[in-house]
Amino acid sequence: MAEPLRTARWASTFFVASLAIQAVQAQPSWQAVPQQTPLRGGQAGTALPQWQRITPAGPSPGGRSAPGGRQGTPIWLPLPGAAGPSPQLVWEPVEPVAAQSKPGLTSPGAKPGSPLPQTWTRTTSADPLQNGPGANASPMARPPSSPAEAQALLDGLQPAAADFTPQLRLGAAVPTAQQLAEQQGQFSVFQMAPLGGAKQGGGGGTGNQNYAARLDAGLTDQLQISAFYSVADDPLYAPITGKTIQPANFWESYGGALQWRLIGSNTSAWKLALAGSLEAWTVGSGGCDSASCKGQNNASPNIFNNSGSRVQTTNVVGSLSLPITWQALPSLALTFTPGVSFLPSSQGSDQGGSGPFYGTNGSVAAGASWRPIPNLTLFGSGLMPVGPGNNSFNGNLDFARVPILTAGINWALNPRIALEGQLTNGWGATPATALLALPSDNRLGYSGRFVFTPGALDTPQPAMTPRQRSLALGGLTVNTALVPPRGITELWANGDSQGNGFGYIGYSLSNSFQLDVYTGGVFNNVRPTSDLATTYASDGGWNYRYGGKAIAMSQLRGAPFSLGGRISLGRNTAPSSYQGYMFIESVSTWEANSWLAFNLNPKLAWSGVSTPWGVGLGANIQLGRHFQLIPEVNVVGSEINATNGTLALRWLATSSTNLEIYVSNAAGLFDMGQLLDNTNTRVGGRLLFSF
């Protein structure tokens, strides 16, 4: 399993940069204009702010462009003031209209015929609060009287189809001519791995992994800039003929890319773009890259010569492509992309002898994306290298050209957050290396990607009650299907009588997604011992994890119950282990009434040792205003003797501070600890903050 520490540092840098993009993006603007119109029950001449909401890219009533307009961001402009007293103005929502029916009022990225966001119109009435068309209008159908009310109205808007970002790539290997709008940014992190990746080459943990991060930004509607990083440092997947020790393999790439749209715009049916990248690609073969033996250059042989030691070279590589995208239907886009990747044809010439490598490759690729509903995209692509180089080699070190095939699904929780899964035989994660198959074996694999688009519309939801804010903090060993509102930071620290100590930092990027920024800590005195316990919960070994929790449906938004899921990645850094695992859980929460909630929490840990799984059952019982009782049990189906329980009392000290005391026979509160029991009962506490 590739070392995620280096990836985490780069991902953190990219993540901060993506947040910086949000700061410079144009934000909604509001300005009140006094209107000399009396309110019912008020005095003549009372100033009544009047507002008009327009489509971002469209002209204002005076023919001016909307200031800072961009895709998905409503703009509010003042209506012209009246010279004297005039009839009261009443605002009412208007049904969405087709983009093509009002030239000049389309959002960037909107397709002809797609609905515009809800607009507002005004009607005149002598007394709208009694007999006007808006007499029965809801408060949200009236004009906002302040920027705060206007922002609240914006936060309550349901995202329209045009608010969702189009598919920029059909897998890593096939770019499209779709681009981000001006001043729009997008940050993504992903991993690629072969199916069954821990079984042959000895990658250990969850097997061979390629981790990557990418930041895209629209400088203009026609020019997009990107930065990226990827790293993989596991032994080769398939056994290498003639090698008694499996060669280590290290790939690290970083660089930048530009994409310039030559023909078309965000709303055009046909688009043509020119894309290019410049990258540094470090290739290491032989030696050792794991923490326990890093720097031991004779730990394994290389694949380029018979020196018996490590060969490592930093290569300058690049790519060019010419993506052509046709929006055949509002929901269907087709792409054809010829391209070329400039890769080295040999390695090791000054390190014991030169050996063959991939070389420069031209390619042709095609694919399609289908969006049946605004937040769901299905896509597929195929790339065929045409030489003169190659893009694959096997255990005999025979090089060949193979097609790279990809099929995937992109599910957007909202325009801000999307989750993507793929099946592919591709391995490279950067523009120049994306046409490469898994080193040593052309094998089908999977990829998971998280996409964050700062500044885009979020999922609207009512304000949480204090109890719901507490439920959003989760349980102890059984999770909940709620997350804190967007912009909330969560911190907690935990310790127990057997020496466990953990801490957590989380941040809500959306009303539907909480990022597990970092979890770290140590296990101690986990008994009885087992292969899982000694590998992932060894005494004193530092454990760290990253991940996130997504909410698919919520009682706050009218669903009968709340449903979500969470994934985390990390490892035990103890020298005796240094192995990682992936933790996956589904969470359902039903708030039966104002004082009782139930949680159902199936979960599994995917590792190179085994795949323990279980089902968590929990409840949250309100005991008066300031206390909650939290009983939990984890029934471990893979090892029934590891079933464990926890009983906790939560004190709601303030609106932002909670304290828990608990007794438990679980090995720990977090991830793998929930699937291991402990002979000695643990008595512990946890302090939680949110702000």
Secondary structure, DSSP 8 states (H G I E B T S, - for coil): ---HHHHHHHHHHHHHHHHHHHHHS----------B---TTS-TT-B---EEEE-TTSB-TTS-B-TT--TT--EEEE----SS---EEEEEEE---BGGGSTT---TT--TT-B---EEEEEEES-TTTTSTTTT--GGGS--SSHHHHHHHHHT----GGGS----BSSTT-B-S----TT-EEEEEEEEEETTTTSSS---TT---EEEEEEEEESSSSEEEEEEEEEE-SB-SS--TT-SS--BEEEEEEEEEEEEEEE--TT-SEEEEEEEEEEEEEEEESS--STTTTT-TTSS--SS-SSSS-EEEEEEEEEEE--EEEEEETTEEEEEEEEEEE--SEE-TTTT--EE----EEEEEEEEEEEEETTEEEEEEEEEEEEES-SEE-TT--EE---EEEEEEEEESSSSEEEEEEEESB---STTTTT-B-TT----EEEEEEEE-TTS---------HHHHHHTT--SSS--S----TT-EEEEEEEETTS-EEEEEEEEEETTEEEEEEEEEEB----S--HHHHHHS-BT-EEEEEEEEEEEE-GGGT-SSEEEEEEEEEEE--TTT--EEEEEEEEEEEE-SSSEEEEEEEEEEEESS---EEEEEEEEEEETTTEEEEEEEEEETT-GGG-EEEEEEEEE-SSSEEEEEEEEEES-SSGGGGGSEEEEEEEEEEEEEE-
